[in-house]
Amino acid sequence: MTIRVEDYSFWYGGLRALSRVNLTIAPGEPLVVLGPAGSGKTTLLRCLNRLSERAGDTRQAGRILLDGEDIRDLDPPVLRRRVGMVFALPTPLPLSVYENVAYGPRLAGIGRHELDARVEWSLRAAALWPEVEGRLGEPAGRLSGGQQQRLAIARALAVGPEVLLLDEPTAHLDPLSARRIAELLWDLSRQQAVVMATHDPRPATGPRARVAFLYLGRVVEQGPAAEILARPRDSLTRDFLAGRVG
Amino acid sequence: MAALRLAALSTLLALVLIAIFILAEGLPLILHEGPARFILGRRWAPGDGDYGIGNLLAGTAWVTAGALLIGVPLGLSIAVFLCEVAPPPLAPFLKPAVELLAAIPSVVYGFVGLVTLVPLIRTHLGGPGFSVLACSLVLGVMILPTIASVTYDSLRAVPSAYREGSLALGAARWQTITRVLIPAARPGILAGIILGTGRALGETMAVLMVAGNALRAPTSPLDPVRTLTGNIALEMGYAAGEHRQALFATGVVLFLVIFSVNVVARALVRGPSGAR
């Protein structure tokens, strides 16, 4: 499963948020979209599953292809089952831990007898199972921030997405929880395509990672993380990494 | 601060004074007749000294249930449409229009019901036209703005992260509405329904004009009906002595019914709302 972003631009009303972006996202090579606040990272992720269209007065040019198929030709719910998303602020649905994870599979028509196994598998994959095994019926809002973010990952995984988008998944977490999430993501990225948006270069240093540095809606440069972070070619990237641009 | 406290206390004082007044006027008759005979008695004949409000209570229940049957689904649908479906330029015009329905005097509703609904029901469905159905339709529209407006505000208050979380998991918009938004807004929606119920129970003028005001308990939606409030309004002008006390006693029952509805509403709103 590959996503190709081809010459893609996106506007909110008259404001151009993305400008002729070209990217390729493939399994095994987690992509880290790096950039300061307002650079278009979130918009890019939301364009990949068409949540961006909810903003109302929007316009786009170029194409985003999911295995060669233009995502505009796909029904949004079908697309979003294939391209899952985890948001910056972990906000579980106002349901129990179990129901949060079962929500997506149930919509996808997974039967009750399969559901328990699916929920357990997802919670294990998100490294949350040992902590919630005896609390599945509890309101998800009672979990800690780090647990809620792993729950968000579990519920996204439960749908069986081919691509997982993560928008600043560690931004609101303490350092320990943030590290656990980052490690979990690198593990997950072995099996499936993962795109993570972040303004913090530290989590971008995982193995096999690629980095695309975004600035004012434009991809300034992209390549293997080790290369971009150690020897950025563009002065903007250098300034950002040195903390001179934000 | 003292003035504000006084203003707040004056509300409580008004409530207490009203309660004391109607209790003082109505309670003696209830005690004299016996609460069970007064509330469950089927015969209201002040000339014979019979004061049973059973049929009036049944009439009020029929009319209120009918109004809710019409007003709740319609009010919820309007709120969901305005909040989740209506194109952004449309909602700011439609919501005030719905709220304006609440500003129309009830006598106007009654009049419109009288000249349109009553003949329509008589011609097409039979019966005298003055009926439970006419009352329910008029009241259903009258409680719409309350239910729609409170539900709309509750839906708006649901964090957008719930919407996006649901959509991102592959839910269609209607699935997000039915499985996440409405359950999350449930306390507010219930509050709106209860407020609407209170309005339906207490409405007098519009009901009076289309009810037919027969003293029998209705057995079909096409039967004429008399409600507790309608009865008080109809007879207070000429009632005296025990008859007048009986009308106040009817007021006591109405007061208790509306009070109970509010207590239940508060309990529901505060109670467990799923796993939150």
Boltz contact constraints between the chains, C-beta under 6 A:
constraints:
  - contact:
      token1: [A, 56]
      token2: [B, 88]
      max_distance: 6.0
  - contact:
      token1: [A, 77]
      token2: [B, 170]
      max_distance: 6.0
  - contact:
      token1: [A, 77]
      token2: [B, 172]
      max_distance: 6.0
  - contact:
      token1: [A, 80]
      token2: [B, 168]
      max_distance: 6.0
  - contact:
      token1: [A, 80]
      token2: [B, 170]
      max_distance: 6.0
  - contact:
      token1: [A, 81]
      token2: [B, 170]
      max_distance: 6.0
  - contact:
      token1: [A, 85]
      token2: [B, 168]
      max_distance: 6.0
  - contact:
      token1: [A, 91]
      token2: [B, 161]
      max_distance: 6.0
  - contact:
      token1: [A, 93]
      token2: [B, 162]
      max_distance: 6.0
  - contact:
      token1: [A, 93]
      token2: [B, 165]
      max_distance: 6.0
  - contact:
      token1: [A, 93]
      token2: [B, 180]
      max_distance: 6.0
  - contact:
      token1: [A, 94]
      token2: [B, 184]
      max_distance: 6.0
  - contact:
      token1: [A, 94]
      token2: [B, 276]
      max_distance: 6.0
  - contact:
      token1: [A, 95]
      token2: [B, 275]
      max_distance: 6.0
  - contact:
      token1: [A, 96]
      token2: [B, 275]
      max_distance: 6.0
  - contact:
      token1: [A, 103]
      token2: [B, 169]
      max_distance: 6.0
  - contact:
      token1: [A, 104]
      token2: [B, 169]
      max_distance: 6.0
  - contact:
      token1: [A, 104]
      token2: [B, 170]
      max_distance: 6.0
  - contact:
      token1: [A, 107]
      token2: [B, 170]
      max_distance: 6.0
  - contact:
      token1: [A, 107]
      token2: [B, 171]
      max_distance: 6.0
  - contact:
      token1: [A, 139]
      token2: [B, 275]
      max_distance: 6.0
  - contact:
      token1: [A, 139]
      token2: [B, 276]
      max_distance: 6.0
  - contact:
      token1: [A, 159]
      token2: [B, 169]
      max_distance: 6.0
  - contact:
      token1: [A, 159]
      token2: [B, 170]
      max_distance: 6.0
